[in-house]
Amino acid sequence: MHEAHGVSIRQGCQAASLPRSTYRYERRERDDSDVITALSELVEQKPGIGFWQAFDRLRRAGHSWNHKRVYRIYTAMQLNIRRRAKKRLPARVKQRLFEPGHPNQVWSLDFVHDSLWNGRTFRLLNVMDDYNRQVLWVEADTSLPSLRVIRVLERLEESRGLPEMIRVDNGPEFISHKLDEWCRKRGITIAFIQPGKPTQNAYVERLNGTIRRELLDLHIFRSLDDVRQKASDWQNDYNYHRPHKSLGKRTPMDLLLNHEPL
């Protein structure tokens, strides 16, 4: 209107219902280099820092940028994406599957996952004596951290004693320094299998498959108490009544009571 018909800017803005301040607005490029530099240095020193920690530290350092500006730059730099460093495991030496010659020489531990009827997941911690394939414990819960593993071993210590060695995979519950310290104080050796080599823990892997077929796949579990009750019944049948081909058609308790060599 201004260029083609000679209408003044004021009249043109009034006719178009456009504020004159909006018409005259010119976008100015922001210089965010100072904020970018400060955030980069901060994150380099503290890789796991979150936004509000970063913002508060910048304020304490004397910067007056408001949180909206800092957050805009923080997200543009993709610092809000959690960077998870890959945990490096120590080298695991390949070990032949050791065949124990007496009870409490080697125990194997492993986890199995499943879900309740309402979709809530749970885990089973299976503990077995490799000598006679006896299931020593089946612990069921939604979460089984390393402290819970230690608690199970302490219960078994009261009723059965402790093994000379436990064989486990490289799960976070087993590589925990708490479990390592607990075992070291009691003279127990932790034998870690190589990552991706479940056959090095074949006894408990076979047990996991049996639990899957004979317990988890056959029942619909309504609650954790239901899981624990059915797991206890299954454990009793497995140890006392189920013949094992690898044990010469004997049960684990037959072999334990007679203490016969395999």
URPE-V274089 format. One record per residue. N is the residue number from 0. RES is the residue in one small letter. PHI is phi in whole degrees, -180 to 180 (999 if undefined). Layout:
n: (N/N)
res: (RES/RES)
phi: (PHI/PHI)
//
This chain:
n: (0/1/2/3/4/5/6/7/8/9/10/11/12/13/14/15/16/17/18/19/20/21/22/23/24/25/26/27/28/29/30/31/32/33/34/35/36/37/38/39/40/41/42/43/44/45/46/47/48/49/50/51/52/53/54/55/56/57/58/59/60/61/62/63/64/65/66/67/68/69/70/71/72/73/74/75/76/77/78/79/80/81/82/83/84/85/86/87/88/89/90/91/92/93/94/95/96/97/98/99/100/101/102/103/104/105/106/107/108/109/110/111/112/113/114/115/116/117/118/119/120/121/122/123/124/125/126/127/128/129/130/131/132/133/134/135/136/137/138/139/140/141/142/143/144/145/146/147/148/149/150/151/152/153/154/155/156/157/158/159/160/161/162/163/164/165/166/167/168/169/170/171/172/173/174/175/176/177/178/179/180/181/182/183/184/185/186/187/188/189/190/191/192/193/194/195/196/197/198/199/200/201/202/203/204/205/206/207/208/209/210/211/212/213/214/215/216/217/218/219/220/221/222/223/224/225/226/227/228/229/230/231/232/233/234/235/236/237/238/239/240/241/242/243/244/245/246/247/248/249/250/251/252/253/254/255/256/257/258/259/260/261)
res: (m/h/e/a/h/g/v/s/i/r/q/g/c/q/a/a/s/l/p/r/s/t/y/r/y/e/r/r/e/r/d/d/s/d/v/i/t/a/l/s/e/l/v/e/q/k/p/g/i/g/f/w/q/a/f/d/r/l/r/r/a/g/h/s/w/n/h/k/r/v/y/r/i/y/t/a/m/q/l/n/i/r/r/r/a/k/k/r/l/p/a/r/v/k/q/r/l/f/e/p/g/h/p/n/q/v/w/s/l/d/f/v/h/d/s/l/w/n/g/r/t/f/r/l/l/n/v/m/d/d/y/n/r/q/v/l/w/v/e/a/d/t/s/l/p/s/l/r/v/i/r/v/l/e/r/l/e/e/s/r/g/l/p/e/m/i/r/v/d/n/g/p/e/f/i/s/h/k/l/d/e/w/c/r/k/r/g/i/t/i/a/f/i/q/p/g/k/p/t/q/n/a/y/v/e/r/l/n/g/t/i/r/r/e/l/l/d/l/h/i/f/r/s/l/d/d/v/r/q/k/a/s/d/w/q/n/d/y/n/y/h/r/p/h/k/s/l/g/k/r/t/p/m/d/l/l/l/n/h/e/p/l)
phi: (999/-69/-81/-86/-121/73/-74/-67/-60/-63/-68/-64/-65/-65/-68/-92/54/-118/-59/-66/-65/-69/-62/-88/-67/-126/-69/-110/-68/-88/-98/-101/-62/-66/-67/-61/-64/-64/-66/-62/-65/-68/-70/-65/-78/-127/-62/-94/-76/-96/-63/-67/-65/-65/-64/-64/-67/-65/-64/-66/-80/105/-80/-107/-63/-79/-68/-66/-68/-64/-68/-59/-73/-59/-74/-64/-82/60/-79/-79/-83/-67/-93/-102/-73/-69/-75/-94/-89/-64/-62/-101/-82/-64/-124/-69/-63/-75/-103/-67/-106/-157/-61/62/-89/-138/-111/-117/-127/-164/-114/-130/-111/-160/-140/-78/-64/-89/94/-72/-83/-143/-128/-118/-97/-104/-122/-135/-92/-66/-64/-118/61/-74/-81/-84/-161/-129/-100/-119/-171/-77/-141/-133/-75/-62/-65/-71/-62/-63/-62/-63/-65/-67/-66/-68/-61/-69/-97/-135/95/-120/-83/-79/-150/-120/-109/-141/-90/-105/-66/-61/-70/-93/-88/-62/-67/-67/-67/-62/-67/-62/-69/-65/-65/-105/72/-98/-88/-98/-102/-91/-80/-73/-57/77/-125/-65/-65/-74/-126/-65/-62/-75/-66/-65/-63/-59/-65/-67/-62/-62/-75/-95/-128/-69/-79/-99/-128/-104/-95/-85/-156/-65/-63/-64/-61/-64/-67/-68/-67/-65/-63/-64/-61/-63/-66/-63/-78/-106/-127/-88/-72/-113/-62/-70/-104/72/64/-101/-90/-56/-73/-58/-68/-69/-69/-87/51/-93/-69/-74)
//
